[in-house]
């Protein structure tokens, strides 16, 4: 039987979510190896012991094969950086001999077996899940969902599965290289972090499979066509299929609006939300400062504005002058 490696990437601010992902993944796939790609450093007074987590290992951003680290990190905000490392982590696992690699966002909870999806990697090199698997017919839903997919990407990269084949590794290297240089949230420029790149994958690579099972990657944005029910047998279904995993993205922000809009008042969705929030509370890390991210501020503690990151990214002269922009400080970047 082939060995499956799974990984997620996050900062410590999402550690509660990583723990829920690990807890639920272990329930359905205890044989998978789970890795946490950590895009952060511990704040003073905060203890993190991987041996106490339900994971097989931690790979820190400094351990990945990346461009010169400090200037590269400075160019990204926290979401951009947590997605920019995904290609490098994928290549690390495939180059290390993994037969099959699955990526799951930290804000995902697993509700069923994904054996069917893993089996598809015996015939295909890459598996992607689209945001929508059937057309909408409501004007608001078309705007939110279909036009949204045109803006932010057809496939949701909260999930990705790649086989350790020659073509799978070729795809992984291509994706890694694009994320090195172009993993930014710049929708007007045609970029949305790691996600929009995979719109090109079926055109550029053979062996790309589009998984249209509605039980995978259920989220607030696709509830309009995936009714979630809980049967008398306790099985949760999305449409006619068992729910494999639910993507609880932005459960306290824009995701709430979409839930209200597309849940249709169905109690099952709000039961899932209540359950997820209770598990987050149970796994909340102690002594972690609110909003902590080690790379969110200069060395002197001053927050790094997004405008500084973009300016540094666009100015090769600043990059040459300040190879460690964190140490250079706010005034140097602002006045440079």
DOVODREN-977051 format. One record per residue (C-alpha): residue in one letter; x, y, z. Coordinates in steps of 0.02 Angstrom, whole numbers, plus 32768, in hexadecimal, padded with zeros to 4 digits. Example, Ala and Ser with C-alpha at 12.3 -4.5 7.8 and 13.67 -1.06 7.14 Angstrom:
% DOVODREN-977051
A82677F1F8186 S82AC7FCB8165 
% end
This chain:
% DOVODREN-977051
X800080008000 X804380AB7FD2 X806C8125805D X800981C88065 X8057826780A8 X7FE682F980D3 X801A83A98101 X7FD48451812F X802684FC813F X7FFE858581BC X803D8600823D X802285E782F8 X7F84865182EC X7F3485BB8296 X7F788537830D X7ECA85168352 X7E9084F182A0 X7F268481827E X7EF9841F8319 X7E45840582E1 X7E8283CF8236 X7EFA83528286 X7E75831182FE X7DF882F18274 X7E7682AE81F6 X7EB782308276 X7E0581F2828F X7DF181C081D8 X7EA481A6819C X7F128175822F X7F90812981B7 X7FB681CC815C X8051822E818E X802182E081BA X809C837081AE X808B842281EC X80E984A28182 X8103852D8201 X810E85DD81BB X813486338260 X81A4863C82F9 X8174862E83AF X815086CF840F X81A286E584BB X814D867B853F X80F6860884C3 X8125854F84C4 X810684E1842E X81318429843B X810F83C6839B X811483248400 X8074835A8457 X8018837883B2 X7FBC82F78347 X8039830E82BA X80CD82AA827B X8142833C8267 X815D83F68254 X81BC844581C4 X81E884FA81E6 X81F385788159 X82AF85868177 X82C284CD814D X827584DB809F X82D584F47FFF X82A485AA7FE2 X82EF864A7F9B X835686B68015 X82DD86AF80A4 X82CB875980F6 X82B487C28059 X8241873E800F X81D5873480AC X81CA87F180B9 X817587FC800F X80DE8797804E X805587B280CC X80268720813C X7FA786D180C4 X801A86E6802F X80AD8699808D X804B860580D2 X801785DB8020 X80BE86057FCD X81158579802E X809C84F37FF4 X80F984CB7F53 X819F84BA7FAC X8153844A8031 X80FF83DF7FAD X81A483C87F52 X81FD839F7FF6 X8185830F8018 X818482CE7F65 X824282D97F56 X824D827E7FFC X81F781E87FAE X813F82027FDA X80CD819B7F6B X803982117F7D X802C82BD7FCC X7F8E83178003 X7F8583CD8036 X7EF7840880A7 X7EDC84B980E5 X7EE684CA81A2 X7E2F850481AB X7DEF845E8167 X7D9E83D581CF X7D938323818D X7CEC82C8819C X7D06822C8133 X7D7F81BA80DB X7DDD81FF8045 X7E1281538007 X7DB6816D7F63 X7E19820B7F3F X7EBE81B87F6C X7E9281297EF6 X7E8481A47E68 X7F3D81CB7E7B X7F5D811B7E39 X7F1C81567D8F X7F3F82127D98 X7FD182807DCC X7F7483157E15 X7EC783257E62 X7E6F83CD7E71 X7DC483FD7EB6 X7D61848A7E63 X7D02850A7ECA X7C6384DA7E6E X7C3584337E22 X7B9284697DCF X7B4F850F7D8E X7AF0858A7DFA X7A4E85D77DBD X7A3086627E3C X7A74870D7E08 X7AC7872C7EB2 X7B13867D7EB4 X7B5786927E03 X7BAB87337E3A X7BEF86EC7EDC X7C2286427E9D X7C3D86387DE1 X7C7F86EA7DCC X7CDE86D17E6E X7D3386397E23 X7D64869F7D8B X7DB5871F7E00 X7E0686B17E84 X7E1E860B7E2C X7DB985777DEF X7E0584FB7E69 X7E0C850F7F25 X7EC084F47F5A X7E8E84CF800B X7EA184207FC7 X7F1D83D47F4D X7F5883217F32 X7FF282F17ECE X803D82477EA4 X80F782277EB1 X810382077DF7 X8177825E7D7D X80E782C97D3F X80AA82EB7DF0 X815783297E22 X816083907D83 X80BD83E67DB2 X80FC84027E64 X819D84557E29 X813C84C77DB2 X80C384FB7E3C X815185157EB8 X81B085847E3F X811785EF7E19 X80F686057ED2 X81A9863B7EF0 X818D86D27E82 X80D386F17E72 X807186BC7F0C X8017875E7F2F X7F6587967F4F X7F5A88097EB8 X7EB687DA7E64 X7EB7886F7DEA X7F5E882C7DAA X7F17877D7D93 X7F6687347E31 X7F1686EB7ECC X7FA2869F7F34 X7FBF85E97F03 X7F1285CA7EC0 X7F01861B7E15 X7F9C85C27DD6 X7F41851C7DDA X7EC0855B7D5C X7F4E85387CE1 X7F76848A7D21 X7EFD84247CB2 X7F3E84817C19 X7FF7846F7C43 X800083C07C8B X7FBC83157C5F X7F7282AF7CEB X7F12833A7D42 X7E6E82F97D87 X7DDE836C7DB8 X7D84831B7E4B X7CCD834F7E3D X7C8E82EE7ED4 X7C25836C7F38 X7C5D831D7FDC X7D0B83667FCA X7D3684197FF8 X7C89844F802F X7C8B85048067 X7C20859E807E X7C3885D17FC8 X7BF285317F7B X7B61850A7FF0 X7AEB854F7F6E X7AFA84AA7F0E X7B3284327F98 X7AAA841C8019 X7AF383D780BA X7A87835A8118 X7AA082EB81B1 X7A498244819F X79F881DB8226 X7A93816D8218 X7AFE82038249 X7B51820D819E X7B6B82BF8161 X7B4E82D380A7 X7B6B835E802A X7AEF83467F9E X7AE0828B7F86 X7B9382667FBC X7BE1824C8068 X7C3A82E780A9 X7CF682CA809E X7D32837180E0 X7CED841E8104 X7D5284BB80E7 X7D2B85328177 X7D7E85C88127 X7D6086738174 X7CDD863281ED X7CDD86D88247 X7CE8874C81B0 X7CAC874780FB X7C88868E810D X7BFE86B88188 X7BA687238105 X7BAE86978086 X7B6F86188105 X7AD88684812D X7AB9869C8074 X7AC685E8803A X7AA3857980D0 X79EA859F80B6 X79CC859B8171 X79F584E28177 X7A2184B28228 X7AA4843181F1 X7B1C84B981B7 X7B1085188259 X7B27847882BC X7BCA8460825C X7BFD85138283 X7BD784FD833C X7C3A845B8340 X7CCF84A982E8 X7CD585428358 X7CCD84D383F2 X7D60846B83B3 X7DC38509838F X7DA285448441 X7DDB849C8485 X7E7D84A88421 X7EA3855F843D X7F5E85728464 X7F8B85BE850B X7FF88659851B X7FF486858463 X7FE48742844A X7F4B877583E6 X7F74878F832E X8024874A8342 X8090872F82A8 X814C873982BB X81648784820E X80DC88068220 X814D8889826B X81F988D5825A X828588A382CF X825B8937833F X81A688FD8351 X8158897982D7 X80D08927826C X80FA891181B3 X807389638148 X803D890980AB X807489A28047 X812789888083 X812588D3804B X80E789017F9F X816389907F8D X81F4891E7FBC X81B388997F45 X81AB89137EB3 X8252896B7ED2 X82EF89087EA9 X835989997EEA X830A89897F97 X832788CE7F94 X83DE88E87F6B X83F289707FEF X83978912807A X83B28855806F X8363884B811D X82D088C48112 X8290888F81BE X833088D2820B X8333896C819B X829789AF81EE X81FA8A0C81BC X824C8AB48194 X82CC8A66811F X82458A1280B5 X81CA8AA280BD X824D8B25808A X82B28AB88014 
% end
